[in-house]
Amino acid sequence: MMHIYDDAGKDVTIVSHSRALGVVMEAAKELEQAGIECEVINLRTLRPLDEEAIITSVMKTNHLVTVEFGWHQCGIGAEVCARLIESEPSSHFLSSSLCLTVPVSLSQF
């Protein structure tokens, strides 16, 4: 289950969830002003992960950025990238993916 905030994006797919989504939406607005159209996907559930929607979007944009608050390894972004690489149409993807993570200490909550 996920929600696409802007399915008109043709330049980059941005996948995020939870609190990081606010940062992503601000970044998407700034990118739009620079002429870069984003397709923002909010992962509302992590299990099951809507691989089909992500793959369909990345096949359209050819670029993937995942954004989350957490650690780079073993995160949802890493899982999204791994599933994309392991997917059947992986040879279609022309560019690499990028995982952006912001480590958050428990003291910030």
C-alpha atoms as one frame of an Amber mdcrd trajectory, in Angstrom:
protein
   0.000   0.000   0.000   1.390   3.362  -0.956   0.332   6.759  -2.114   1.761
   8.656  -5.068   1.622  12.361  -4.342   2.504  13.456  -7.859   2.229  10.899
 -10.628   3.073  13.457 -13.320   6.779  13.381 -12.500   8.955  12.261 -15.375
  12.490  12.992 -14.166  12.986  11.174 -10.853  11.162   8.808  -8.500  11.547
   9.622  -4.801  10.479   6.916  -2.342  10.047   7.757   1.328   7.951   7.026
   4.395   7.083   8.363   7.822   8.664  11.614   9.054  11.126  11.882   6.169
   8.221  12.467   3.803   7.945  16.107   4.937  11.547  16.751   3.898  10.926
  15.003   0.584   7.862  17.112  -0.189   9.829  20.320   0.456  12.667  19.075
  -1.755  10.225  18.111  -4.522   8.825  21.667  -4.523  12.320  23.125  -4.830
  13.216  20.691  -7.608  10.023  21.594  -9.453  11.065  25.246  -9.413  14.348
  24.147 -11.004  12.445  22.302 -13.745  12.845  18.777 -12.345   9.579  16.832
 -12.140   9.422  14.346  -9.250   7.154  11.413  -8.669   6.963  11.129  -4.867
   5.907   7.769  -3.461   4.849   7.532   0.178   5.217   3.976   1.417   2.241
   3.685   3.738   3.088   0.095   4.547   6.500  -1.507   4.552   5.167  -5.026
   4.576   3.868  -5.770   2.060   6.110  -3.471   0.038   4.430  -2.327  -3.191
   7.285  -3.332  -5.494   5.158  -3.116  -8.628   4.343   0.572  -8.111   7.991
   1.423  -7.418   9.260  -0.524 -10.439   6.608   1.033 -12.705   7.584   4.518
 -11.561  11.329   3.933 -11.936  10.791   2.471 -15.401   9.117   5.779 -16.281
  11.713   8.116 -14.710  14.901   5.982 -14.913  16.047   7.512 -11.599  15.431
   6.490  -7.994  16.165   8.316  -4.759  15.101   6.836  -1.426  14.965   9.058
   1.645  14.573   7.961   5.253  15.607   8.852   8.771  17.757   6.003   9.976
  20.919   4.102   9.196  22.156   3.550   5.656  22.587  -0.203   5.958  19.607
  -2.481   6.558  17.091   0.319   6.007  13.963   0.481   3.881  15.847   2.434
   1.190  18.438  -0.311   0.921  15.648  -2.879   0.639  13.875  -0.887  -2.085
  17.138  -0.642  -4.063  17.880  -4.346  -3.611  14.425  -5.373  -4.798  14.713
  -3.064  -7.784  18.065  -4.592  -8.767  16.685  -8.115  -8.296  13.538  -7.394
 -10.331  12.997  -8.841 -13.778  13.222  -5.533 -15.688  16.452  -4.485 -13.914
  18.288  -4.342 -17.234  15.904  -1.507 -18.219  17.311   0.870 -15.629  19.920
   3.152 -17.121  21.120   4.970 -14.030  22.049   4.074 -10.506  19.894   4.570
  -7.459  20.709   6.768  -4.493  19.840   6.135  -0.851  19.796   9.194   1.386
  19.695   8.524   5.103  19.853  10.818   8.081  20.950   9.028  11.265  18.676
  10.080  14.092  19.639   9.616  17.708  16.977   8.589  20.176  17.637  11.785
  22.094  15.918  13.747  19.310  12.530  12.202  20.077
